[in-house]
Amino acid sequence: MLTPSLERLIAELSRLPGVGPRSAQRLAFHLLKAPNERTLALAGALTQMSERLRPCSRCFSFAEDELCPICQDQRRDRTLLCVVEEPSSILPIERTHEYRGYYHVLGGALSPIDGIDPGDLRIDELVRRVDAEGVTELIVATNPTMTGEATALYLSDLLRGKVQLTRLASGLPVGADLEYADELTLGRALLGRRVLE
């Protein structure tokens, strides 16, 4: 029913995370109705991203040069290093305007069931950075999942005594009702409680 080029566009769009076949169709038909310059601008942006982006040689986030913009920023605190699983985790932390250190992207989380071992992640590079760059605090900001927790425990065992290790607090989100909180979230909120000032 559809032309080969439209079928290909829908197939490619449906490979994006969170985009199913129907959403892909809607996006494709939206692009068909859009002015030609908008679709060409989108195609150009995708081509430019594909040609220019590469891993930062220091933190393994995205960069167009050898270093990403964060690693190039000399005003940041070199003694702080925040470890995340993927580059996409950096942006939410940056939006808080509360953190002024550097980052290290592991490239995933430990998951023996999926065959992801320490050698598959950028853990060796992390240890070298801690040793070479004068890091005094390592903030472990892996996801609060089974694999993220396993990764955090592995890193704390590996780096204990070399650097102060901290973990992002977890617990109740602002605006949450206690009666709707699950036991694990509420338990973490109790463990992570702090003194009121």
C-alpha positions as CSV (number, residue, x, y, z in Angstrom):
1,M,0.0,0.0,0.0
2,L,2.9,2.4,0.7
3,T,5.8,3.3,-1.5
4,P,9.2,1.7,-0.8
5,S,10.7,4.9,0.4
6,L,7.9,5.6,2.8
7,E,8.0,2.0,4.1
8,R,11.7,2.4,4.7
9,L,11.2,5.6,6.6
10,I,8.5,4.0,8.8
11,A,10.8,1.0,9.4
12,E,13.7,3.2,10.4
13,L,11.6,5.5,12.6
14,S,10.1,2.4,14.4
15,R,13.6,1.3,15.4
16,L,13.9,4.4,17.7
17,P,13.3,3.8,21.4
18,G,9.7,4.5,22.4
19,V,8.5,4.7,18.8
20,G,6.2,1.8,17.8
21,P,4.8,1.2,14.3
22,R,1.8,3.5,14.6
23,S,3.9,6.4,16.0
24,A,6.4,5.8,13.2
25,Q,3.6,6.1,10.7
26,R,2.4,9.3,12.3
27,L,5.9,10.8,12.2
28,A,6.4,9.8,8.6
29,F,3.1,11.3,7.5
30,H,3.9,14.5,9.4
31,L,7.3,14.7,7.6
32,L,5.5,14.2,4.3
33,K,3.3,17.2,5.0
34,A,6.2,19.4,6.3
35,P,7.9,21.9,4.0
36,N,10.8,20.4,2.1
37,E,13.3,22.5,3.9
38,R,12.3,21.1,7.2
39,T,12.8,17.5,6.1
40,L,16.1,18.4,4.5
41,A,17.1,20.2,7.8
42,L,16.3,17.0,9.8
43,A,18.2,14.8,7.3
44,G,21.1,17.2,7.5
45,A,21.1,17.2,11.3
46,L,21.1,13.4,11.3
47,T,23.9,13.3,8.8
48,Q,26.0,15.8,10.7
49,M,25.5,13.9,14.0
50,S,26.6,10.7,12.4
51,E,29.7,12.2,10.8
52,R,30.8,14.5,13.6
53,L,30.0,12.8,17.0
54,R,32.4,10.4,18.6
55,P,33.2,9.4,22.2
56,C,35.1,12.0,24.2
57,S,38.6,10.6,24.8
58,R,38.5,11.5,28.5
59,C,35.0,10.9,29.8
60,F,33.4,8.9,26.9
61,S,30.4,11.2,26.5
62,F,29.6,12.6,23.1
63,A,32.1,15.0,21.5
64,E,32.8,16.7,18.2
65,D,36.4,17.4,19.1
66,E,38.8,15.1,21.1
67,L,37.2,16.4,24.3
68,C,33.5,17.1,25.0
69,P,32.5,20.6,26.1
70,I,32.4,19.6,29.8
71,C,35.9,18.1,29.7
72,Q,37.1,21.3,28.0
73,D,35.7,23.5,30.7
74,Q,38.6,24.4,33.0
75,R,36.4,26.1,35.6
76,R,35.0,22.7,36.8
77,D,36.1,21.0,40.0
78,R,38.8,18.5,39.0
79,T,38.5,16.8,42.4
80,L,34.9,15.6,41.8
81,L,34.1,12.8,39.4
82,C,30.5,11.6,38.7
83,V,30.2,8.1,37.2
84,V,27.1,7.4,35.0
85,E,26.1,4.5,32.9
86,E,25.3,6.4,29.7
87,P,25.9,9.9,28.3
88,S,22.1,10.5,28.4
89,S,22.4,10.6,32.3
90,I,24.7,13.7,32.2
91,L,22.0,16.1,31.0
92,P,19.6,15.7,33.9
93,I,22.4,16.2,36.4
94,E,23.6,19.3,34.6
95,R,20.1,20.7,34.6
96,T,20.1,20.8,38.4
97,H,23.0,23.4,38.3
98,E,24.2,21.7,41.6
99,Y,27.2,19.7,40.2
100,R,30.4,21.4,38.9
101,G,32.7,18.4,38.6
102,Y,33.5,16.1,35.7
103,Y,31.9,12.9,34.5
104,H,32.9,9.4,33.5
105,V,30.6,7.3,31.3
106,L,30.9,3.5,31.9
107,G,28.9,2.5,28.8
108,G,26.4,0.4,30.7
109,A,26.0,-1.5,33.9
110,L,27.2,-4.9,35.1
111,S,24.8,-7.7,34.2
112,P,26.3,-11.2,34.2
113,I,22.9,-12.6,33.0
114,D,23.3,-10.5,29.9
115,G,27.0,-11.3,29.6
116,I,28.2,-7.7,30.6
117,D,31.2,-8.1,32.8
118,P,33.7,-5.5,34.2
119,G,35.8,-5.9,31.1
120,D,32.9,-4.8,28.9
121,L,32.7,-1.4,30.7
122,R,35.1,1.5,31.0
123,I,36.0,0.6,34.5
124,D,39.8,0.3,33.9
125,E,39.7,3.8,32.4
126,L,37.9,5.1,35.5
127,V,40.5,3.6,37.8
128,R,43.3,5.3,35.8
129,R,41.5,8.6,36.0
130,V,41.0,8.4,39.7
131,D,44.8,7.6,40.1
132,A,46.0,10.2,37.6
133,E,43.7,13.2,38.0
134,G,43.7,13.9,41.7
135,V,40.0,12.9,42.2
136,T,39.1,13.1,45.9
137,E,35.3,12.2,45.6
138,L,33.7,9.7,43.3
139,I,29.9,10.1,43.0
140,V,28.4,6.9,41.8
141,A,25.3,7.9,39.8
142,T,24.3,4.6,38.3
143,N,20.6,3.9,37.9
144,P,18.7,2.6,40.9
145,T,18.1,-0.8,39.2
146,M,19.5,-4.2,40.0
147,T,22.3,-3.8,37.5
148,G,23.0,-0.2,38.6
149,E,23.2,-1.3,42.2
150,A,25.5,-4.2,41.3
151,T,27.8,-1.8,39.4
152,A,27.8,0.6,42.4
153,L,28.8,-2.2,44.8
154,Y,31.5,-3.4,42.4
155,L,33.0,0.1,42.1
156,S,32.9,0.7,45.8
157,D,34.8,-2.6,46.4
158,L,37.3,-1.8,43.7
159,L,38.0,1.9,44.7
160,R,37.5,1.8,48.5
161,G,40.5,3.4,50.1
162,K,41.6,5.2,47.0
163,V,38.9,7.9,46.9
164,Q,35.8,9.0,48.9
165,L,32.9,7.2,47.4
166,T,29.4,8.6,47.6
167,R,26.1,7.5,46.0
168,L,23.2,9.6,44.8
169,A,20.5,9.6,47.4
170,S,17.3,7.8,46.6
171,G,13.9,7.7,48.1
172,L,10.6,9.7,47.9
173,P,10.2,12.2,45.1
174,V,9.0,15.7,45.9
175,G,5.2,15.7,46.0
176,A,4.8,12.0,46.7
177,D,2.2,10.6,49.1
178,L,3.6,8.0,51.6
179,E,0.6,5.7,51.2
180,Y,1.4,5.2,47.5
181,A,5.2,4.6,48.0
182,D,6.5,1.0,47.5
183,E,8.4,-0.6,50.4
184,L,11.8,-0.4,48.6
185,T,11.5,3.3,47.9
186,L,10.2,4.1,51.4
187,G,13.0,1.9,52.9
188,R,15.6,3.8,51.0
189,A,14.1,7.1,52.1
190,L,14.4,6.0,55.7
191,L,18.0,4.9,55.3
192,G,18.9,8.1,53.5
193,R,17.2,10.4,56.0
194,R,19.0,13.6,57.0
195,V,18.9,16.1,59.9
196,L,16.5,19.0,59.4
197,E,18.3,22.3,59.4
